[in-house]
Amino acid sequence: MPQSYEYDVLIIGSGAAGLTVALNLPPHLQICVISKADISSGATLWAQGGIAAVLDDDDSIENHIQDTLSAGAGLCHEDAVRFTVEHSTDSIDWLIRSGVDFTREDDSEQYHLTREGGHSHRRIIHAADATGYAVSTTLTRQAQARPNIHLMSKRVAVDLITNRKLALPGNRCVGAYILNLEDNHVELFRARFTVIATGGASKAYRYTTNPDGASGDGIAMAWRAGCRVANMEFNQFHPTCLYHPHAKSFLITEAVRGEGGLLKLPDGSRFMDRFDDRAELAPRDIVARAIDHEMKRLGVDHVYLDISHKPADFVRHHFPTIYEKCLEYGIDITREPIPVVPAAHYTCGGIISDERARTDINQLYAVGEAAFTGLHGANRMASNSLLECLVYGRAAAADITRRESDIPAPPEAPEWDESQVRDSDEDVVISHNWDELRHFMWDYVGIVRTTKRLQRAKHRVDLLEREIGEFYSNYRVSNDLLELRNLVTVSDLIICSALQRKESRGLHYTLDYPGLMHDARDTILVPTTYRTPSP
């Protein structure tokens, strides 16, 4: 028999964003944090580089703001950038108090700061080259110690429950249906507040640096529930993912280039200075396009990232995780270059949310990569992502704390109805559609686009949506089916957004419109079910 639960706050996603919300809520609130796999299995765990913050006397808030605005190619919301940067130091201090052990300078109490693409100063605080691991494990440990925080793993959200879905007046989210992957039954979770912290949608692409769970679940659910989304065309492709037949989605942090790593062609020559004066330290969109251009020009499968000219001890000290991982594949990065290729890495668009992480639906919040705050514009600057999780996670917690005494208990809701569906005997449809979707997204909606390619992708995604919708209506849900359903939704949002943008800006580069439009505008998509929220 499926379980039914009621909490004050339901947080869908257990990465830095979700756990930051949970840990900043008062102890009298009953909180549930849902994770697809293990609690610490999200994208945060794999973040290598670090967190951008103003921590050095030679740096300033204005410097960080201007660097972010520049990287965002004219689409950042300056108020969101300022809000985030002004709260950066407090957020880092909170992590340090929570127990995150950041790397210090040799024989010093000072924290070591590195520099990454787009930054004018060293401002990336890090824990060697495994910052995400340090943050994720620390916050998970803190959450496990709190009796009011209930961590539930191996569960995947199916859909949000709203007043509209329950045929009740008002515009409110009151929980979600959640599939328990251990018994394959859908459970009812009712809550006074619901937080989407599910990460991005890079799994829509054939090659990605993201973990398996990055299937755009939160964005798709919010869209179906009636939330607007913005700027879904801006998909960041990380320039340097390890290229090896046996390596799965292993990212080579931007900090390698920040510490002197050089991008080279197979003949050993450098090429980045031909594309940008900042060479290897140019923003990610420029570096990714340059690599893509050289690979296509030369007909090669990858280029190289070389830091072997640095002292071996320096390399092993600063990049121990990368050193060990590459060594597993027979690559000694202290002696030879690393074969690299671009891969889908970050979703800059998402669910429209405000300075307090509130969405278009009352009592529904969005934090982290699933959200669109206006911070990243047309291209996210390196190491601003974890910072956004912290700043907006704490802002969401503060808003929930301020409002919780005024929000009543959620209304009753029906259990999930499986009476009209049956077990699938055609799962080959799921695997086939999955492969087709990720292939045409990579080929037609990738680093370089054309209108014809986008139109082809739109035709195919429409066919897949109908086929997957029919499958969803007739068979019991599974993790693979739910992820595919969400991926085809976010892929459609990406394609529709890309077709609307008649220019090349930031991460959206199209051969048909290589120039910039005079006015920089967000691409906002509105679902037919969208209704203006009450104050």
C-alpha positions in Angstrom: 0.0 0.0 0.0 1.5 3.4 -1.0 2.4 5.7 1.9 1.1 9.2 2.4 3.1 11.9 4.2 2.5 15.5 5.4 5.3 18.0 6.2 5.7 21.7 6.7 8.3 21.9 3.9 8.9 19.4 1.0 12.3 19.9 -0.7 12.7 18.0 -4.0 16.4 17.7 -4.5 19.3 17.1 -2.1 22.2 19.1 -3.6 23.6 22.3 -2.2 20.5 24.3 -3.0 18.0 21.9 -1.3 20.2 21.2 1.7 20.9 24.9 2.2 17.2 25.6 2.4 16.7 22.8 4.9 19.5 23.8 7.1 18.5 27.4 7.3 14.9 26.7 8.4 13.9 26.8 12.0 13.9 23.5 14.0 10.2 23.5 14.8 9.4 22.9 11.1 9.1 19.3 9.8 11.1 19.1 6.6 11.4 16.3 4.1 14.3 16.3 1.5 13.7 14.0 -1.4 16.6 12.5 -3.5 16.5 10.4 -6.6 19.4 8.2 -5.5 21.6 8.6 -2.5 21.1 11.9 -0.6 24.5 13.2 -1.9 24.2 12.0 -5.5 23.4 15.3 -7.2 25.5 17.6 -9.4 26.9 19.4 -6.3 28.9 16.3 -5.5 30.8 16.5 -8.8 31.6 20.2 -8.8 35.3 20.6 -8.8 36.3 24.2 -9.2 34.9 26.1 -6.3 32.7 29.0 -5.2 33.1 32.6 -6.4 33.0 35.2 -3.6 34.7 38.5 -2.7 37.2 37.3 -0.1 40.4 39.3 -1.0 41.3 42.9 -0.1 42.4 43.5 -3.7 39.0 42.4 -5.0 35.6 44.2 -4.6 31.9 43.6 -4.9 31.9 45.9 -8.0 34.6 43.9 -9.7 32.7 40.6 -9.2 29.4 42.3 -10.4 31.1 43.7 -13.6 32.7 40.3 -14.4 29.4 38.5 -14.1 27.6 41.1 -16.2 30.3 40.9 -18.9 30.2 37.1 -19.0 26.4 37.2 -19.2 26.5 39.0 -22.6 24.1 41.8 -21.7 21.3 39.6 -20.3 22.1 39.4 -16.6 19.6 41.2 -14.3 21.9 43.6 -12.5 19.7 43.6 -9.4 20.0 39.8 -9.2 23.8 39.9 -9.7 24.2 42.6 -7.0 22.0 40.6 -4.6 24.0 37.5 -5.1 27.4 39.0 -4.9 26.6 41.2 -1.9 25.6 38.0 -0.1 28.6 35.9 -1.2 30.8 36.5 1.8 28.1 35.7 4.3 27.3 32.5 2.4 30.9 31.3 2.5 31.1 32.2 6.2 28.0 30.0 6.7 29.7 27.1 4.9 32.9 27.5 7.0 30.8 27.5 10.2 29.1 24.4 8.9 32.4 22.7 8.7 33.5 22.9 5.0 37.3 22.6 5.0 38.5 24.9 2.3 42.1 24.8 1.0 44.5 27.2 2.7 47.7 28.8 1.5 50.8 26.8 2.4 51.8 27.4 6.1 49.1 30.1 6.4 45.6 30.6 7.8 44.6 32.4 4.6 42.4 30.6 2.2 43.8 29.8 -1.2 41.9 31.5 -4.0 42.1 30.5 -7.6 41.0 32.3 -10.8 38.8 31.0 -13.6 37.5 32.1 -16.9 35.8 35.5 -17.0 37.1 36.5 -13.5 39.4 39.5 -13.3 40.6 38.5 -9.8 41.4 35.4 -7.8 38.2 34.9 -5.9 37.4 31.1 -6.2 37.5 29.5 -2.8 37.8 25.8 -3.1 38.6 22.5 -1.4 41.4 21.2 -3.6 39.6 20.1 -6.8 36.7 18.5 -5.1 34.8 21.5 -3.7 31.4 20.0 -4.5 32.3 16.8 -2.6 33.3 18.8 0.5 30.2 20.9 0.4 27.8 18.0 -0.3 29.2 15.7 2.4 29.3 18.4 5.0 25.8 19.6 4.4 24.5 16.1 4.3 26.2 15.3 7.6 24.6 18.4 9.1 21.2 17.5 7.8 21.4 14.0 9.1 22.1 15.4 12.6 18.9 17.4 12.6 15.8 15.5 14.0 13.4 17.7 12.1 15.0 17.0 8.7 13.8 13.8 7.1 16.0 12.6 4.3 14.4 10.2 1.8 16.4 8.6 -0.9 15.6 6.6 -4.1 12.5 8.6 -4.8 11.7 10.6 -7.9 9.0 13.3 -8.2 6.2 12.7 -10.7 4.2 15.9 -10.6 3.3 18.8 -8.3 0.0 19.0 -6.6 -1.7 22.4 -6.9 -5.1 23.8 -6.0 -5.9 23.8 -9.8 -5.2 20.1 -10.0 -7.5 19.5 -7.0 -10.2 21.8 -8.4 -9.9 24.2 -5.5 -9.8 28.0 -5.6 -6.6 29.9 -5.4 -3.1 29.4 -6.9 -1.2 27.3 -4.4 1.2 24.3 -4.5 0.3 21.8 -1.8 2.9 19.0 -2.4 3.8 16.4 -5.0 3.4 12.8 -6.1 6.6 10.9 -5.6 7.6 7.5 -7.0 9.3 5.2 -4.5 11.9 3.5 -6.6 12.3 0.6 -4.1 8.7 -0.7 -4.4 7.7 1.2 -7.6 4.6 2.8 -6.0 3.7 6.5 -6.2 3.4 8.1 -2.8 1.5 11.3 -1.8 3.5 14.1 -0.1 1.4 17.0 1.1 3.2 20.1 2.4 2.6 23.7 3.3 5.6 24.8 1.2 7.3 23.0 -1.7 10.9 23.7 -2.9 12.2 22.6 -6.3 15.9 22.0 -6.1 16.3 19.4 -8.8 19.1 20.8 -10.9 19.4 21.3 -14.6 18.5 19.5 -17.8 21.9 18.6 -19.4 20.9 15.0 -19.8 18.9 16.1 -22.8 22.2 16.0 -24.6 24.2 13.0 -25.7 27.4 14.2 -24.1 27.2 15.8 -20.6 29.3 16.3 -17.5 26.3 15.9 -15.3 25.2 12.9 -13.2 22.4 10.7 -14.5 19.7 12.6 -12.5 20.0 15.9 -14.5 16.9 15.3 -16.5 15.1 18.6 -15.9 12.5 17.1 -13.6 11.8 20.3 -11.6 11.6 22.6 -14.7 9.2 20.2 -16.5 7.0 19.7 -13.4 6.8 23.5 -12.8 5.9 24.1 -16.4 3.1 21.5 -16.3 1.9 23.1 -13.1 1.7 26.6 -14.7 5.0 28.3 -14.0 6.7 30.4 -16.7 10.2 29.6 -17.7 12.9 31.8 -19.2 16.1 31.6 -21.3 16.1 27.9 -21.9 18.1 28.3 -25.1 21.2 29.1 -23.0 22.8 25.7 -22.4 26.4 25.9 -21.2 28.8 23.4 -22.7 31.8 23.0 -20.5 34.8 23.2 -22.8 36.8 20.5 -21.2 35.4 17.0 -20.4 37.8 14.1 -20.4 37.7 12.3 -23.7 38.3 8.6 -23.2 36.3 5.6 -24.3 35.9 4.3 -20.8 35.5 7.6 -19.0 31.9 8.7 -18.3 31.2 12.4 -18.0 34.3 13.3 -16.1 34.8 17.1 -16.0 38.2 18.8 -16.1 37.7 21.9 -13.9 38.2 25.3 -15.3 40.7 25.9 -12.5 43.2 23.9 -14.6 43.2 26.7 -17.1 43.1 29.2 -14.3 46.4 27.8 -13.0 48.1 27.9 -16.4 46.7 25.0 -18.3 47.0 25.5 -22.1 44.6 24.3 -24.8 46.5 22.7 -27.7 45.8 21.0 -31.1 47.1 17.5 -31.9 50.3 19.0 -33.3 50.9 20.7 -30.0 50.1 24.3 -31.1 47.9 26.6 -29.1 44.8 28.1 -30.7 42.8 30.1 -28.2 44.6 33.4 -28.8 43.1 33.3 -32.3 39.6 33.5 -30.9 39.9 35.8 -27.9 42.5 38.1 -26.3 41.9 36.3 -23.0 42.9 33.0 -24.6 42.4 30.1 -22.2 40.7 32.4 -19.7 37.9 33.5 -22.0 34.4 32.7 -20.9 33.2 29.2 -21.4 30.9 29.9 -24.4 33.9 31.3 -26.4 36.2 28.5 -25.4 33.7 25.8 -26.2 32.9 27.3 -29.6 36.6 27.6 -30.3 37.2 23.9 -29.5 34.2 22.9 -31.5 35.4 24.9 -34.5 38.9 23.4 -34.4 37.5 19.8 -34.0 35.3 20.3 -37.1 38.0 22.1 -39.1 40.5 19.4 -38.5 38.1 16.4 -38.3 39.4 15.3 -34.9 37.5 13.9 -31.9 39.2 16.0 -29.3 41.8 18.6 -28.4 44.2 18.7 -25.5 44.5 20.5 -22.2 48.1 20.7 -21.1 49.4 21.6 -17.6 52.4 19.3 -17.7 54.8 22.3 -17.9 53.9 23.1 -14.2 55.9 21.4 -11.4 54.5 17.9 -10.8 54.1 18.6 -7.1 52.0 21.7 -7.9 49.7 19.7 -10.2 49.2 16.9 -7.8 48.6 19.3 -4.9 46.1 21.5 -6.7 44.3 18.8 -8.7 44.5 15.5 -6.8 41.1 14.2 -8.0 41.9 14.9 -11.7 45.4 13.5 -11.3 44.1 10.2 -9.9 41.2 9.9 -12.2 43.3 10.5 -15.3 45.9 8.1 -14.0 43.2 5.4 -13.9 43.0 5.8 -17.7 46.8 5.8 -18.2 47.2 9.6 -18.5 49.8 11.2 -16.2 48.8 14.9 -16.3 52.2 15.9 -14.8 53.9 14.5 -18.0 51.3 14.6 -20.8 48.3 16.6 -22.0 44.7 15.6 -21.3 42.4 14.8 -24.2 39.3 16.9 -23.8 36.0 17.6 -25.6 33.1 20.0 -24.8 30.0 18.5 -23.1 26.6 19.9 -22.0 27.2 21.2 -18.5 24.7 23.8 -17.1 21.2 25.0 -17.8 21.3 28.8 -17.5 17.5 29.2 -17.9 14.8 27.7 -15.8 11.7 28.4 -13.6 11.2 32.2 -13.2 11.8 33.0 -9.6 12.3 36.3 -7.6 14.8 37.5 -5.0 13.2 35.3 -2.4 13.1 32.2 -4.8 9.3 32.4 -5.1 7.8 31.2 -8.4 4.5 32.0 -10.1 2.6 29.6 -7.9 2.1 30.4 -4.2 4.1 28.4 -1.7 6.3 27.0 -4.5 10.0 27.9 -4.6 12.8 27.2 -7.0 16.4 27.3 -6.1 19.7 26.4 -7.8 20.1 25.3 -11.4 16.4 24.6 -11.9 15.6 28.3 -11.3 15.9 31.4 -13.4 16.9 34.3 -11.2 18.5 36.5 -13.8 22.0 36.0 -12.4 23.6 34.1 -15.3 22.2 36.0 -18.3 23.3 34.4 -21.6 26.3 32.6 -20.1 27.0 31.6 -16.5 30.4 32.7 -15.2 32.5 30.0 -13.7 31.8 29.1 -10.0 28.8 31.4 -9.7 26.5 28.3 -9.7 27.2 27.0 -6.2 27.1 30.6 -5.0 23.6 31.0 -6.4 22.5 27.8 -4.6 23.7 29.2 -1.3 22.4 32.7 -1.6 19.0 31.8 -2.9 18.7 28.8 -0.7 19.1 30.9 2.3 16.7 33.6 0.9 14.1 30.9 0.3 14.5 29.6 3.9 14.2 33.2 5.2 11.0 33.8 3.3 9.4 30.5 4.4 10.4 31.3 8.0 8.8 34.7 7.7 5.5 33.4 6.2 5.1 30.0 7.8 2.8 31.1 10.7 0.3 32.4 8.1 0.1 29.4 5.8 -2.4 26.7 6.8 -2.0 23.0 6.5 -2.3 21.6 3.0 -5.8 20.3 1.9 -6.6 16.7 1.5 -5.5 15.2 -1.8 -6.3 11.9 -3.5 -3.9 9.0 -3.6 -2.2 8.3 -6.9 -4.6 6.3 -9.2 -3.1 3.3 -10.9 -6.4 1.6 -11.7 -6.4 2.5 -15.4 -2.8 1.6 -16.3 -0.9 -1.7 -16.7 2.7 -2.8 -16.6 4.6 -2.0 -19.7 5.7 -4.8 -22.0 7.3 -2.4 -24.5 10.1 -0.7 -22.6 12.1 -0.7 -25.9 10.0 2.3 -26.8 11.5 4.2 -23.8 15.1 3.3 -24.7 14.7 4.0 -28.4 13.1 7.4 -27.8 15.7 8.2 -25.2 18.5 7.6 -27.7 16.8 9.5 -30.4 16.1 12.5 -28.3 19.6 12.9 -27.0 21.2 12.4 -30.4 19.1 15.0 -32.3 19.5 17.5 -29.4 23.3 17.1 -29.7 23.3 17.3 -33.5 20.7 20.0 -34.0 20.5 22.1 -30.8 24.1 22.0 -29.7 27.0 24.5 -29.5 26.4 25.9 -33.0 22.8 26.1 -34.4 20.9 27.0 -37.5 17.2 27.6 -38.0 16.9 24.5 -40.2 18.5 22.3 -37.6 16.2 23.7 -34.9 13.1 23.2 -37.1 14.1 19.6 -37.7 14.6 19.2 -33.9 11.1 20.7 -33.3 9.5 18.3 -35.7 11.1 15.3 -34.0 10.4 16.5 -30.4 6.7 17.0 -31.3 6.4 13.4 -32.5 8.2 12.1 -29.4 6.0 14.1 -27.1 2.9 12.6 -28.5 4.3 9.1 -28.4 5.6 9.5 -24.8 2.4 11.1 -23.7 0.4 8.1 -24.9 2.9 5.7 -23.2 2.6 7.6 -20.0 -1.2 7.5 -20.1 -1.4 3.7 -20.5 1.5 2.2 -18.4 2.7 2.3 -14.8 5.3 5.0 -14.3 9.0 4.1 -13.9 12.1 6.2 -13.3 13.1 5.9 -17.0 9.7 6.9 -18.2 9.4 9.9 -15.9 12.9 11.1 -16.9 12.1 10.7 -20.6 8.8 12.5 -20.2 10.6 15.4 -18.4 13.5 15.5 -20.9 11.2 15.7 -23.9 9.4 18.6 -22.2 12.6 20.6 -21.4 14.0 19.8 -24.9 10.9 21.3 -26.4 11.3 24.4 -24.2 15.0 24.7 -25.3 14.1 24.4 -29.0 11.2 26.8 -28.8 13.3 29.3 -26.9 16.2 28.9 -29.4 13.8 29.5 -32.4 12.6 32.7 -30.8 16.1 34.2 -30.4 17.0 35.8 -33.8 20.6 36.6 -32.8 23.8 35.1 -31.5 24.3 36.0 -27.8 26.3 34.2 -25.2 25.7 30.4 -25.3 23.2 30.6 -28.1 25.1 30.8 -31.4 23.3 30.5 -34.7 24.9 30.7 -38.2 21.7 32.3 -39.5 21.8 35.3 -37.1 25.5 35.8 -36.2 25.1 39.3 -34.9 23.6 40.9 -31.8 20.1 42.5 -31.7 20.0 46.0 -30.4 17.8 45.2 -27.5 18.8 42.5 -25.0 15.7 40.6 -24.0 14.9 37.4 -22.1 13.0 34.7 -23.8 10.0 34.0 -21.6 7.7 31.1 -22.3 4.2 31.1 -20.8 2.2 27.8 -20.3 -1.5 27.9 -21.3 -2.4 27.1 -17.8 -0.5 30.1 -16.4 -2.5 32.4 -14.1 -1.3 35.6 -12.4 -0.5 34.7 -8.7 -2.2 36.5 -5.9 0.0 38.9 -3.9 
